[in-house]
Amino acid sequence: MDLSEIRGRLQVITEEITASEEEEENEEAEEDEFVMVKNRNLSSDPGEPPDAWCSDCRVPTHSKPREHTHTQHRVVSLSNATQEIKSELSKCSSSLAEKITQMDNFISNLEEIFITVEENFGRQEQNLEQHYNDVLQSLSQRFKENSAALLDEKKLKLETLYGQLLNCGDVLTASKELIEHAQELHRCDDKHTFLQTVIPVIKRMEEFPQDELELKVGVSLDFAPPSSDLTEVKHMMDSINALPAPSAPVMNPQVAISASPSSLRVCWSLFSDDTVDFYELYRRQIFEDINIETMQDASVLRVKETHCVVKDLIPNSQYEFWVTATNTTGISPASEKAVYMTVPSPPVIKEHECVSCLEAALIRWDSGNTNPVESYTLELCEDGETDNAVTESIVAIPTCECVVQLQPWKRYIIAVRAVNIAGASEKSQPIKISTTGTFFHLLKETAHPSLCVLDDGFTIIYPDKDLSLSDMVFSDTTFNSCVAVLGDLIPVRGRHYWEVEIDDWTEYRVGVAYEDTQRSSYLGANATSWCMRHIRTPSRHKYEFLHNGWSADVRITVQPLCIGVFLDYDSGTLSFYNTHLQQHLHTFRCCFTQNVLPCFALDKPGTLRIHTGVPTPSYITHTQA
């Protein structure tokens, strides 16, 4: 019976016991929990079946015993005894099931160990076979080399002996010929002839022994022993039991939430179960300028694990990493290079460049990073909410500004995050935006050189002393005829209101203009601007409402010292009010084809103070409604 069958049966028994216990609980107990039987003489029917259980003897009995066997024993009703035994059986079953589960886990562990042993054996067998094949190949190569050297030595010896043999043969032939010639002379009977021919023969025979004959063997009969230097083979034999050098590690790709602005968690792995003593992690920052990269040396970290947290990095920067593994045998090849990236630094919101109105806000910020980021995320919540939890996010913002829709008469906390492939940065320092009215700032880059914008950003002064032309610096955005400046109104086509405070003697122009209005023209003198103008004469104050050089005939008897300007894109109107008297002065009616910007100008030395973010007065909204 296997473990799965045992577990199945135990599960069935446990389910039956549980069902039985539930039935028993629904029944009312008919007997007491247990009865202590005293030594009493009671009569009972001999054929009556047992109705109780002796817990000590663990046998059925009667609640009114006839014998003294179970006296002073714990006797309980059959139903209670059944419930107790079933509970005990359930506990035993659970304990046994737990042990079987532990045994099953142990068997699974053993199976994994078996597989690991087989894999290690196969790898070690392959390693051993490879080493012995290398040894045999080396020995075979050494045998071939020694055999070739022995054959060469044998050939040299045989050639030398053969040369000596030929030389001896020539000497023997010459000796035989000389002896035969001497014998022929010796048999000659003619003395005169004998004497004439014998003298040269005798002389030749006397000279013949004088030739030095080499009668020694010219070679050694023994062969030189082969080289016995087996150092290389011995080294190979010694290395058979050594660990193989690790294989090249594999760099893991960067995962989410693994980076910060100054640190990276780098991970790698191995294809096989190589034994590694330590790893060396190399890194180099990636620059757009290739020359800088080639000049930079790689930094190295020695680590024990297959991961490492690299610190002291530059925010929003790319780094390439590669790693090698080392053990007692040697160093692995280097891994392929992987590119990781740190998260950006938090952006910096340009608080003095953020503008808003009743229904929206334009938030501008600086990236805060040297390298470009992929996008930005704007987060907002209402001020005063619990823990200031984020209630809305705008993601994938490509540039450093965003128009966000808001609810009127609220106060919001807004922050920005920079995002790249490594993740999002920390939040920027938050900014608080109130949607009680239209808030904007002055565009100093459009101001005439003679016009001064104070540090509060809302007060402009035309000094009594004019600058010389040589001291004036003009650009394409500055006004060069009219001493004017533009305001940075949020590009939302709705209702906007602001106020301008002036002195009674100041000559000014107040209104709106398109952003591309001619900088060489006066406000109200062209088709791209609308303004209210105050001219002070010795006899009276004159007011003009100018557009394209034309002014309506309007008479103002009470000089306004605070002018309310109300712009309504929906109705196509631009209205002016004397805020102190709540008096309507004039309304331009036109269809604005572009977004307009507030404009302010001083025709003569004086001061203007602009008030933004103020709610639109009720008398204006009621009139417009």
Secondary structure as GFF3:
##gff-version 3
##sequence-region A 1 625
A	DSSP	alpha_helix	3	26	.	.	.	ID=ss1
A	DSSP	beta_strand	34	35	.	.	.	ID=ss2
A	DSSP	beta_strand	52	54	.	.	.	ID=ss3
A	DSSP	beta_strand	59	61	.	.	.	ID=ss4
A	DSSP	beta_strand	75	77	.	.	.	ID=ss5
A	DSSP	alpha_helix	78	186	.	.	.	ID=ss6
A	DSSP	alpha_helix	191	207	.	.	.	ID=ss7
A	DSSP	three_ten_helix	208	210	.	.	.	ID=ss8
A	DSSP	alpha_helix	231	238	.	.	.	ID=ss9
A	DSSP	beta_strand	250	251	.	.	.	ID=ss10
A	DSSP	beta_strand	264	269	.	.	.	ID=ss11
A	DSSP	beta_strand	278	285	.	.	.	ID=ss12
A	DSSP	alpha_helix	290	295	.	.	.	ID=ss13
A	DSSP	beta_strand	299	303	.	.	.	ID=ss14
A	DSSP	beta_strand	307	310	.	.	.	ID=ss15
A	DSSP	beta_strand	318	326	.	.	.	ID=ss16
A	DSSP	beta_strand	338	341	.	.	.	ID=ss17
A	DSSP	beta_strand	348	349	.	.	.	ID=ss18
A	DSSP	three_ten_helix	351	353	.	.	.	ID=ss19
A	DSSP	beta_strand	355	356	.	.	.	ID=ss20
A	DSSP	beta_strand	360	366	.	.	.	ID=ss21
A	DSSP	beta_strand	375	382	.	.	.	ID=ss22
A	DSSP	three_ten_helix	386	388	.	.	.	ID=ss23
A	DSSP	beta_strand	392	397	.	.	.	ID=ss24
A	DSSP	beta_strand	401	405	.	.	.	ID=ss25
A	DSSP	beta_strand	411	420	.	.	.	ID=ss26
A	DSSP	beta_strand	423	424	.	.	.	ID=ss27
A	DSSP	beta_strand	431	434	.	.	.	ID=ss28
A	DSSP	beta_strand	442	443	.	.	.	ID=ss29
A	DSSP	three_ten_helix	444	446	.	.	.	ID=ss30
A	DSSP	beta_strand	452	453	.	.	.	ID=ss31
A	DSSP	beta_strand	459	462	.	.	.	ID=ss32
A	DSSP	three_ten_helix	469	471	.	.	.	ID=ss33
A	DSSP	beta_strand	484	487	.	.	.	ID=ss34
A	DSSP	beta_strand	495	502	.	.	.	ID=ss35
A	DSSP	beta_strand	508	514	.	.	.	ID=ss36
A	DSSP	beta_strand	529	536	.	.	.	ID=ss37
A	DSSP	beta_strand	541	547	.	.	.	ID=ss38
A	DSSP	beta_strand	550	551	.	.	.	ID=ss39
A	DSSP	beta_strand	562	568	.	.	.	ID=ss40
A	DSSP	beta_strand	573	578	.	.	.	ID=ss41
A	DSSP	beta_strand	583	589	.	.	.	ID=ss42
A	DSSP	beta_strand	596	602	.	.	.	ID=ss43
A	DSSP	beta_strand	606	611	.	.	.	ID=ss44
A	DSSP	alpha_helix	618	624	.	.	.	ID=ss45
###
